Amino acid sequence: MSTNKHNSFYEEREQIILDLLQRKGRITVAETAKLTGLSASTIRLQFQSMHEKGLLLRTHGGAIKADYPHNFNHQTNIFDGIVNLDKKLQIATLAAETVHDGDFIAISSGSTALLLASKITNRKNLTVVTDSIPVANLLLFHPNIKIYVCGGQIRERNGACFGPTAESFLDTVKVEKVYAGCDSVNPDIGVTSLDIDPRTEQALVKCAKECYILADSTKFSVMPFIEKVLNINEITCLISDNALSYECKKKLEKSGVKVMLGSNEPS
């Protein structure tokens, strides 16, 4: 990448970093400086500014992506700061059509799952199990929705509960459908997680009779992470946006996964 990125505006540099995070999940100061042509000191300042805005999480020597806006509780619009919002709205809108009055469901952490939660607040007699504090917060004051939160330690990057307490709770829960976001999907490998220990994620997706994976098309171009959450054949239905490639769709269907694709048309 050319060194004229030194002269790029703040917003352009921000988008470059967000694009890198979308592809890689984790980035270091050194590799970002090399890829962008910016100095390490500029990258550190940019990372810190983006951390304060909730666009990423600053780590020692680098950054990881944030799955929902860091300043969620202070926002009037939950959509602010969500990357690939148009794609995730397609998915959330389509997924919401499969949630019916009286359902017992589980919803995972992450921005796409949060958007799904925002679209089912009018359901009646709905029971929701979640590992997500943001999802629970969003649904909290809707009288027709009963909420169960698994508890445990809270992960900063996405507001998810995790650990033995969460796993123990989820192991005792049985619901009809689970709706889970993810960090990466590879039709040959499965669904993988950025987190080093995804046992709570695994417990959540396996507490349901049917597993719906919410994955926008960019999740198929991310290098698969080491920690596997699910094999492809454990997915009942994968819901993505209309930019998902024909090859990926056919490969998933060949593995027995139902594929639903969203639309840009207003619902």
N, C-alpha and C positions, 0 to 999 in steps of 0.2 A: 504494500500500500504506500502511495507516495507521501513525501514529507509535507506536502501542502496542507495536510490535516492540522499542522501547527496553527494555521490561520483560520481554521473552521470556527464557526460560531458555537457557543455553549450548547445550544439545542442539537446541533449536528453531532457534536462529540457525544452527547448524551445518547442519541439514537444509535451511534456506532457501538457504544458499550452495551446497550440493551440488546442489540442484535447479536453481539458476541455471547452474552449471557444466555440468550435463547438457544443458541447453537451448542454451547458448551456446558451450561449449568454453573460451573465454577470458572473464574478467571483470576490470574495473578496480575499484579502491577507490571511486572517485567514483560509478560507475554502481551499484555494490552498495549504497553508502550511500543513494543516492537511491531505489532500488527497495525497500529494506528499512526505511527510516526511521531507520537507525542512524547514529551519527556515524562519520566517516572514521577516527578514532583507534580506535574499537571494532572496526571492520572490519579495520584493520591488525593489531590484536592477535589477532583471530579467525583471520585468514589465517595468521599465524605459528604459532599453536597447531595449526591443522589441517595445516600443512606438516610440523610435527614429528611428527604422528601418521600422516603419509603419506596423508592424504585429498586433498591438492591440492599443487601446486608453486607456491611463492611466487615472483613475478616482480617486476621494478621497476614499481611502481604498480598491481599487480594479482595475478592468479593464473591458472593453467591447471589443467585436471583431470589427475589422476594415473590411469593406466590399470591400475595394480596397487598394492597396499599398499607404501608407501615402505620400511617396515621389514620387508620380506619375509623376509630371512635370519634375523630374530630371532623369527619367529612359529612357534608350534606348529601353527597352523591357517591354511592359505593362504586360507581363505574370509574371515578377519577383514578388515574394512575395504572389501570389494568392494561397490560401489554396484549396486543392482538385482540382488542375488545370486540371488533366486528365479527371475528371468527368465533369467539367464545359466546357471544350473544346468539349466534346461529345455533350453536350446540345446546345452550341453556334453554332456548325457546323450544327446540325439538324434544329435548329430554323432558321438559315440563309436561308435554302432551302425554307422556306415559305414566304420569303420576295422577292418581285418581282419589276421589273422596274415599275415606276409610282405609287407605293403604297404610301398611307398616313398612317404612323404608329406612335406609341408612344413607347419610350424605357425608362425604369425606371433606377434608380441608382443601384449600386451593381456590383460586379466583373463579374458575369455571363452575365449580360446585357452589360457590357463593352466589354467583349469578343465577344458577338454577334455583337456589333457595328463595331468591327475590321474586321468582316467577310462580311460586306455588303457595303464596300467602293467603290466597282465597280458597284453598281446599278446605273441606270440612271433615272433621273427625280423623285428621291425619296424625300419625305417630311417627316422629323422626328421631333416629338415633344418630349421633354425630361425634366425631373426635375434634370438631372444629369450634373454637370459641367464637370466631366471627359469624359462622352459620347459626350457632345457638343465639347469639346476640341479635341477629337479624330477625329470627323467628320468635323471639322471646315473648313479645306482647301481642301475639295473634291467638285469641282465645280458642280457636278451633284446632290449634296444633299443639300436641303434647310432645315435649322435648326431653330426651335423655342424653346427657353428656357423659362420656366415659371417664373423665378425670385423668389425673396423672400430671406429669410435668408438661409445660407448654413450650412448643418449639417456636422460636422467634420468627423464622422465615415465613411461616404460613399460619401461625396461630393454632397448630394442631397439638392435641394432647398425645403423650406417648409414654411408654415405660410399662413396667409390670402391672401397675394398677389399672391402666387403660386396657392392656391385653386381657387381664383377668375378667374385667367387666364384659368386654366384647366376646369373649369365649362363651359367655352364658346367654348371649342375645341371639335370637333368631328372628329375622325379618323376611319380607317377601322379596324386596329388591334393594340393591345397593347402587348408589351413583358415586363413582370415584374418579377424581382427576388423576393425573399422572405426570411424571417428568419426562418420560421417554417411552416410545412404543416401537418395537421392531417385530415385524410379522414372523421372523424366524426365531427370535429369542424370547419375546414376551414383553410384559410391562415392567419397567425398571424404575428405581427411585434414586434421587439424589442423596437421600439420607443414608448414613452409614448403617443404621439398624432399622430396617423397615418392618419389624415384627408387628407393630401396632397397625400399620397399614394393611398387612396381610390378614390380621385378625378381623379388621373391619370388612374387607372385601369378601371374606369367607363366611360372614355371619348371615348371608342371604341366599335364598334359593336361586335368584337371578342376579347376575353381575353386569352392570352397565358401566363401561369405561368412557369417560368424557375426555377426548383428546383432540385438540385442534391439529390441523395438518402440519404445523411446524414441529410438533412433537415427534414426527416420523423422520425428521432430518437431523435430530439431535443424536450424537454418538451415544449408544446405549450405555447406561451406567452399570456398575458391577452388581448392585443389589437388586435381585429380581423380586418383584411383588407377586406376579402371576404369570403362568404360562398362557400362551395364546388360547389354547383349547379350554381354559377355565373361564373365558369371557363369554357371556351370553350375547351381548350386543355392544358394539362400539359405535359411539355417536361422534361424528366429526363434522367439519365444515365442508362446503362444496369445492374447496381447493384440494382435497385429498386426491392423490393420483389414482388413476384407474388401476395401475399395477398393484398398489397397496390394497385397494378395495378387493380386488379379485383374489389376492393372496390370503387375505383375512377370511373371505367367504369360503375359500378352499379348505381352510382349517376348521370350518364349521361355525364361524362367528357371523352373526347377523350384523350388517353395516347400515347405519342410517346417516344420511348427510343432510346438513342444514341448507337453508336458502337465504339469499340476500333480500328476498322479497319481505316487506313488512308483514308481521303477523297480525 
